[in-house]
Amino acid sequence: MKKFVPYIIIGVLVIGFIGLIGYVKMSQIPNQPQTNTKISDIEPYFDQNATVMYFYSPNCSHCQDEKSVLTDLAKQGYRVKPMNILDHPEYGKQYNIEGTPTFVSQKDQARVVGFQKEDALKSWLDQHK
């Protein structure tokens, strides 16, 4: 039995070393979405250079509904500038935003508030881009 002790010790050390490597690799995998990911990298309808600002909140149910409309319009080339009220509450005062979703044209300060159906939003965007 004494001649197996060094092999057992080496085996325990190897298993411990493999476990330590696995632990280190697993601790480097993020378990939460990255907060530094820009929404324009995720949503096809966002463009920082768009002339129409889209004020929204990720918690807003109407904004969630608006996503499908904006996604369909993005396929036609329409883009809006993302203005996340939750991340930037100062936007509310700066642009006099009272609710989301709200679209504001930088060109003429025209605005439309609330959920917009595709045809209505497309027409409004055509007039104010």
N, C-alpha and C positions, 0 to 999 in steps of 0.2 A: 504494500500500500504506500510505503514511503517513497518509492520510486515514481509514483503517479502524482505526488504533491506538486512538483514543479510544473507539470503539464496542466494541472487543475488551476494553479495560480496564473499561468500564462493564458489559459482559456478565459478565466474570469476577467483578466486585464483586457484581452482582445474584445470580449463582449462589452465591457464597460466603455472602451474606447469607441467602438462602433455606435453604442448608445449615445455617447456624448456628441459625436459627429451628427447623428440624426437629430438630436435635440437642438443643436446650434442651427442646423439648416431649417428646421421647422419654425424656430423662433424668428427667422428672417422673413417668413412668408406672412404678409399682412392679412389679418383676419377681418379687417374693416375696409370699406371702400376708401380709396385715397381722397382726402379732402382737397388736395392741391390739383386734382384733375379739373380742367376747365370744362364747363358745360358745352362750350363751342366745339370741344373735341368729341363730345358725345352726341349732341343733337344736330342733325343736318340742316336745320333751319336757322341756326344762330350764326351771325357774322358780326364781329366787332366793328366793322366798317359800314354796316347797314345804316340807312338814314332814318329808319323807323325804329324807335326804342320799344321794347316789349317788357313791361313791368309785370313780374310774376313772383309767386312764392311757391316753393316745392310742396308746401302744405296745403295749397289752395286746390279744392276739388275742381273748380271751373278751369284753372290753369292746367290741371291734368287732362281734362276733356279737350282743351285747346291744342294739346300736343298732336292729336291725330289730324286736326285741321292744318296745323303748321307743317306737319310732315308731308301731307299731300301737296301743300303749296310749295314746299321746298323742291319737290320733283319738277315743278314748273319754273324753278329759278328764284322764287321769292325767299328773302332772308330778312331777319329782324335782329336788332342788337339786344342781347340779353341784359336785363336789368333786374337782378335778383334782390327783391325787397328784404328777404329774410337775412341774407348775408350783408346787405347794405341798407340799413334802415334810414340812413340819411337821404336816400333817394326820394322817400316819401315827402319830406319837406322841400327838398330842392326842386322837385318837379310837380309838387302839389298833387300827389297820388293819394287817392282816398280809398281805392280798392283794386284788387287784381282779379283777372288780368286787365291791363290797360295798355293801349298802344298809343304812342305819341310820336308825331312827325317832327324831326329836328328842323325840317325845312320851314314849316309854317305853324308849328306848335299845335296843330289840330290833333284831336284825340278821340278815341273811341274806348268806352269802358264796358267791361263785362265780356262774357263768352260770345264769340262771333262764329257764325256758320261760314263755311268755306267761300260761298259766292259773295257774301257781304264783306268778308275780310279781304278777299282778292280785289274787289272793286275799290274798297277804301285804300288798300295799299297802292293800287294803280294811281289813284288821285294824289297820294301824299308821299310818294317816294322821290 
